[in-house]
Amino acid sequence: MEIKQEITNIVNILPEDILKDILLYLRQIENIAKEKSQLSINLNTILKEDREVLEKLAK
C-alpha cells in the first residue's frame, strides 16, 4: 500500500483532538523542509559562484 494511502487510512479513524496535534506537527515539518530547501539552494549558489571565481583565477 502507498504511504499516503496508509496515512489517510489512519487519519480517517483518529479523533479530532488528536488530528489538531498532528496538523501542528505536520506544519512544523513543512517549515523545516522549506528551510532545508532554501539552504540547499543557497549552498548551490555559493558553490556555483565559487566555481566561477576559481575558473577565472585558474586562467
PyRosetta script that sets phi, psi and omega in degrees:
from pyrosetta import init, pose_from_sequence

init()
pose = pose_from_sequence("MEIKQEITNIVNILPEDILKDILLYLRQIENIAKEKSQLSINLNTILKEDREVLEKLAK")
pose.set_psi(1, 143.2)
pose.set_omega(1, 179.8)
pose.set_phi(2, -69.6)
pose.set_psi(2, 150.9)
pose.set_omega(2, -176.6)
pose.set_phi(3, -60.6)
pose.set_psi(3, -45.7)
pose.set_omega(3, -179.3)
pose.set_phi(4, -60.4)
pose.set_psi(4, -39.0)
pose.set_omega(4, 179.8)
pose.set_phi(5, -67.0)
pose.set_psi(5, -41.4)
pose.set_omega(5, 177.7)
pose.set_phi(6, -61.7)
pose.set_psi(6, -44.1)
pose.set_omega(6, 178.6)
pose.set_phi(7, -62.2)
pose.set_psi(7, -44.2)
pose.set_omega(7, 179.0)
pose.set_phi(8, -59.6)
pose.set_psi(8, -43.2)
pose.set_omega(8, 179.5)
pose.set_phi(9, -61.0)
pose.set_psi(9, -42.0)
pose.set_omega(9, 179.5)
pose.set_phi(10, -68.7)
pose.set_psi(10, -45.6)
pose.set_omega(10, -178.9)
pose.set_phi(11, -59.7)
pose.set_psi(11, -37.4)
pose.set_omega(11, -178.2)
pose.set_phi(12, -63.8)
pose.set_psi(12, -21.6)
pose.set_omega(12, -178.4)
pose.set_phi(13, -104.9)
pose.set_psi(13, -3.3)
pose.set_omega(13, -178.7)
pose.set_phi(14, -81.9)
pose.set_psi(14, 148.1)
pose.set_omega(14, 176.7)
pose.set_phi(15, -69.0)
pose.set_psi(15, 154.3)
pose.set_omega(15, -175.9)
pose.set_phi(16, -56.4)
pose.set_psi(16, -41.5)
pose.set_omega(16, -177.2)
pose.set_phi(17, -64.7)
pose.set_psi(17, -33.2)
pose.set_omega(17, 176.8)
pose.set_phi(18, -73.1)
pose.set_psi(18, -35.0)
pose.set_omega(18, 179.5)
pose.set_phi(19, -61.8)
pose.set_psi(19, -34.2)
pose.set_omega(19, 177.8)
pose.set_phi(20, -61.9)
pose.set_psi(20, -44.1)
pose.set_omega(20, 178.2)
pose.set_phi(21, -64.6)
pose.set_psi(21, -40.6)
pose.set_omega(21, 179.4)
pose.set_phi(22, -65.0)
pose.set_psi(22, -41.3)
pose.set_omega(22, 178.6)
pose.set_phi(23, -61.1)
pose.set_psi(23, -44.6)
pose.set_omega(23, 177.6)
pose.set_phi(24, -60.3)
pose.set_psi(24, -43.2)
pose.set_omega(24, 179.0)
pose.set_phi(25, -63.3)
pose.set_psi(25, -44.6)
pose.set_omega(25, 179.6)
pose.set_phi(26, -63.3)
pose.set_psi(26, -36.8)
pose.set_omega(26, 177.2)
pose.set_phi(27, -65.9)
pose.set_psi(27, -37.6)
pose.set_omega(27, 176.6)
pose.set_phi(28, -62.9)
pose.set_psi(28, -43.9)
pose.set_omega(28, 178.9)
pose.set_phi(29, -63.1)
pose.set_psi(29, -40.6)
pose.set_omega(29, 179.3)
pose.set_phi(30, -60.8)
pose.set_psi(30, -43.4)
pose.set_omega(30, 179.1)
pose.set_phi(31, -64.5)
pose.set_psi(31, -40.6)
pose.set_omega(31, 178.2)
pose.set_phi(32, -62.8)
pose.set_psi(32, -42.5)
pose.set_omega(32, 179.7)
pose.set_phi(33, -62.1)
pose.set_psi(33, -41.1)
pose.set_omega(33, 178.6)
pose.set_phi(34, -64.1)
pose.set_psi(34, -42.5)
pose.set_omega(34, 179.9)
pose.set_phi(35, -63.9)
pose.set_psi(35, -43.5)
pose.set_omega(35, 179.2)
pose.set_phi(36, -64.7)
pose.set_psi(36, -38.7)
pose.set_omega(36, 179.1)
pose.set_phi(37, -62.8)
pose.set_psi(37, -45.1)
pose.set_omega(37, 179.3)
pose.set_phi(38, -64.9)
pose.set_psi(38, -37.7)
pose.set_omega(38, 177.4)
pose.set_phi(39, -62.4)
pose.set_psi(39, -42.3)
pose.set_omega(39, 178.5)
pose.set_phi(40, -63.4)
pose.set_psi(40, -41.3)
pose.set_omega(40, 178.6)
pose.set_phi(41, -63.1)
pose.set_psi(41, -44.8)
pose.set_omega(41, -179.8)
pose.set_phi(42, -63.8)
pose.set_psi(42, -43.0)
pose.set_omega(42, 179.2)
pose.set_phi(43, -62.8)
pose.set_psi(43, -43.9)
pose.set_omega(43, 178.5)
pose.set_phi(44, -59.8)
pose.set_psi(44, -42.3)
pose.set_omega(44, 178.4)
pose.set_phi(45, -62.3)
pose.set_psi(45, -45.2)
pose.set_omega(45, 179.4)
pose.set_phi(46, -61.3)
pose.set_psi(46, -47.1)
pose.set_omega(46, -179.3)
pose.set_phi(47, -63.3)
pose.set_psi(47, -39.6)
pose.set_omega(47, 179.0)
pose.set_phi(48, -64.4)
pose.set_psi(48, -45.7)
pose.set_omega(48, -179.8)
pose.set_phi(49, -64.5)
pose.set_psi(49, -41.8)
pose.set_omega(49, 178.8)
pose.set_phi(50, -63.4)
pose.set_psi(50, -38.1)
pose.set_omega(50, 179.9)
pose.set_phi(51, -62.9)
pose.set_psi(51, -43.9)
pose.set_omega(51, 178.7)
pose.set_phi(52, -62.2)
pose.set_psi(52, -41.1)
pose.set_omega(52, 178.2)
pose.set_phi(53, -64.7)
pose.set_psi(53, -45.0)
pose.set_omega(53, 179.3)
pose.set_phi(54, -62.6)
pose.set_psi(54, -40.4)
pose.set_omega(54, 178.1)
pose.set_phi(55, -63.3)
pose.set_psi(55, -39.9)
pose.set_omega(55, 179.0)
pose.set_phi(56, -66.4)
pose.set_psi(56, -40.7)
pose.set_omega(56, 180.0)
pose.set_phi(57, -66.8)
pose.set_psi(57, -33.9)
pose.set_omega(57, -178.8)
pose.set_phi(58, -69.2)
pose.set_psi(58, -23.3)
pose.set_omega(58, -178.0)
pose.set_phi(59, -81.0)
pose.dump_pdb("model.pdb")
